[in-house]
Amino acid sequence: EVDFWIIPIIQGFVQIEELVVNYNESSDDDKSSPETPPQEPSCVDDVHPTFLVALLSRRSRHRAGMRYKRRGVDKNGNVANYVETEQLIHVHNHTLSYIQTRGSVPVFWSQVGYRYNPRPRLDKSENETVACFRAHFEEQLKNYKKQVIINLVDQTGREKIIGDAYLKQVLLYNNANLTYVSFDFHEHW
């Protein structure tokens, strides 16, 4: 009987906007051509469709923390600073959803110190990491069915040790519902 006093809250972000798209399929030349008969739109929505767009981000309560203080995975498969972001678009009585998740690389690693960009280090062996990595992705696949992993760590610099450990765990897990992509945005910056 205390449910009345409990207020559910999330740590995250919500924004909902109504957008009107103003576009024309034909060019100005086509409109003025004598051969082109005038066309009446069948519906106002076809000329200027209205979209309802919602963006929702939810931060996990598990392993939340400050950058450089909370990294990697824990014994239950929770990764540090995990966020799920969902984009919803509603148009013409249809609702589309796209979900993106982000979090720390799911291996045991840390960064010590407060100086700019401290060197990362692995805290546990490959074998000690397997079960926790598996727990993390089993939960992900239960919730989202298939996932594309985009590894954004620096593939050649200080973060290479983390990227290599991540790839090794993906290969050991060997699940057909995971697609692994390494994208070194430091190279394209």
matplotlib code that plots the C-alpha trace (Angstrom):
import matplotlib.pyplot as plt

x = [0.0, 3.0, 2.9, 1.0, 4.1, 6.6, 7.5, 9.1, 11.9, 14.5, 17.9, 17.8, 16.4, 13.1, 12.2, 9.1, 8.7, 6.3, 8.0, 6.4, 8.4, 8.0, 9.2, 8.2, 8.8, 8.8, 11.2, 10.0, 10.7, 8.2, 5.5, 5.7, 5.9, 2.7, 2.8, 2.5, -1.1, -1.7, -2.0, -4.1, -2.8, -5.0, -4.3, -2.8, -0.5, 1.0, 2.2, 3.4, 3.6, 3.6, 6.0, 5.9, 9.5, 10.5, 13.9, 14.3, 17.6, 17.6, 20.8, 21.2, 21.4, 24.0, 27.6, 26.8, 29.8, 32.2, 34.4, 37.8, 36.5, 34.0, 34.9, 34.4, 32.1, 31.1, 30.6, 26.9, 27.6, 26.6, 28.8, 29.7, 27.7, 25.2, 22.6, 19.7, 18.5, 15.3, 14.1, 10.4, 8.9, 5.1, 3.8, 0.6, -0.6, 2.7, 5.2, 8.9, 11.4, 15.2, 17.2, 20.9, 22.7, 26.1, 28.3, 31.8, 33.7, 32.5, 35.8, 37.5, 39.5, 40.2, 41.9, 43.7, 44.5, 43.0, 45.4, 44.1, 43.5, 45.1, 46.4, 43.9, 44.8, 43.2, 42.3, 41.4, 42.5, 40.7, 39.4, 38.1, 36.2, 34.4, 31.4, 30.7, 31.0, 28.6, 26.2, 26.2, 25.5, 22.9, 20.9, 21.4, 20.3, 17.3, 16.2, 17.1, 17.4, 20.3, 23.0, 25.7, 28.6, 30.5, 33.9, 35.0, 38.2, 41.5, 42.8, 46.5, 47.1, 46.7, 43.3, 44.5, 44.8, 41.0, 40.0, 42.0, 40.5, 37.0, 37.5, 38.9, 35.8, 33.5, 35.3, 35.2, 31.4, 30.9, 27.2, 25.5, 23.3, 26.2, 27.9, 31.2, 32.5, 35.6, 35.5, 38.5, 37.1, 40.5, 41.6, 38.8, 38.8]
y = [0.0, 2.3, 2.4, 5.7, 7.3, 5.9, 8.2, 6.4, 8.6, 8.1, 9.8, 10.8, 13.1, 13.5, 15.8, 15.7, 17.9, 18.2, 18.8, 19.8, 18.9, 21.3, 19.8, 19.6, 16.6, 18.6, 21.5, 25.0, 24.2, 21.3, 23.5, 26.1, 23.7, 23.9, 20.1, 19.4, 19.4, 21.0, 18.3, 18.7, 17.1, 14.4, 15.2, 18.2, 15.8, 14.7, 18.3, 19.1, 15.9, 16.3, 14.2, 13.8, 13.1, 11.9, 11.4, 9.5, 8.7, 6.5, 6.1, 2.8, 2.9, 0.1, 1.2, 4.9, 7.1, 9.8, 9.3, 7.9, 6.7, 4.1, 1.9, -1.5, -4.3, -5.7, -9.3, -9.1, -8.0, -4.3, -1.8, 1.6, 4.6, 2.7, 4.7, 3.6, 6.2, 5.7, 7.8, 7.6, 9.0, 9.1, 9.9, 8.9, 6.7, 4.8, 4.8, 3.9, 3.2, 3.2, 2.3, 2.9, 1.8, 2.9, 2.0, 1.2, -1.6, -4.8, -6.1, -5.5, -2.3, 1.0, 4.3, 5.8, 9.4, 12.7, 14.0, 14.3, 11.0, 8.6, 5.3, 2.5, -0.9, -4.3, -5.4, -9.1, -11.8, -12.9, -16.0, -14.1, -11.7, -14.3, -15.0, -11.3, -10.3, -13.2, -12.0, -8.4, -9.5, -12.1, -9.3, -7.1, -9.8, -10.7, -7.0, -6.1, -9.5, -8.4, -5.8, -4.1, -3.3, -0.2, -0.1, 3.6, 3.2, 4.4, 1.4, 2.4, 4.6, 4.2, 2.5, -0.3, -2.7, -2.2, -2.5, -5.7, -7.2, -6.3, -7.9, -11.0, -11.4, -10.9, -13.7, -16.0, -15.3, -16.1, -15.2, -14.8, -12.0, -9.7, -7.8, -6.2, -3.0, -1.2, 2.5, 4.6, 8.1, 9.4, 8.6, 10.6, 13.6]
z = [0.0, -0.2, -4.0, -3.8, -2.2, -4.7, -7.6, -10.6, -12.1, -14.7, -15.2, -18.8, -21.4, -23.2, -26.1, -28.3, -31.3, -34.2, -37.5, -40.8, -43.9, -46.8, -50.0, -53.7, -55.9, -59.1, -60.0, -60.9, -64.6, -64.5, -62.9, -65.6, -68.5, -70.7, -71.1, -67.4, -66.3, -62.9, -60.1, -57.1, -54.0, -52.7, -49.1, -47.2, -45.5, -48.8, -49.5, -46.0, -44.0, -40.2, -38.2, -34.4, -33.3, -29.8, -28.4, -25.1, -23.4, -20.3, -18.2, -16.3, -12.6, -12.7, -12.8, -13.2, -12.4, -13.5, -16.5, -15.7, -12.3, -13.6, -16.6, -18.0, -16.9, -13.5, -12.3, -13.3, -16.9, -16.3, -18.2, -16.9, -18.0, -20.1, -21.9, -24.1, -26.6, -28.6, -31.5, -32.3, -35.4, -35.9, -39.4, -41.3, -38.4, -38.4, -35.6, -36.2, -33.5, -33.6, -30.5, -29.9, -26.8, -25.6, -22.7, -21.6, -23.4, -21.6, -20.3, -16.9, -17.4, -15.7, -16.0, -12.9, -12.3, -13.2, -15.9, -19.4, -21.1, -18.5, -19.9, -19.7, -18.3, -18.2, -14.7, -15.3, -17.7, -20.8, -19.1, -16.1, -18.4, -20.6, -18.3, -17.6, -21.3, -22.1, -19.4, -20.8, -24.4, -23.4, -21.7, -24.8, -27.2, -25.0, -25.1, -28.7, -30.6, -32.9, -32.4, -34.3, -32.1, -33.2, -31.4, -31.3, -29.3, -30.7, -32.6, -32.7, -29.6, -25.9, -26.2, -28.4, -25.5, -24.8, -28.4, -28.8, -25.6, -26.9, -30.3, -28.6, -26.4, -29.4, -31.3, -28.2, -27.8, -31.5, -31.7, -35.1, -33.7, -33.1, -35.9, -34.9, -36.6, -35.6, -36.5, -35.4, -35.5, -34.3, -37.9, -39.4, -37.0]

ax = plt.figure().add_subplot(projection="3d")
ax.plot(x, y, z, "-o")
ax.set_aspect("equal")
plt.show()
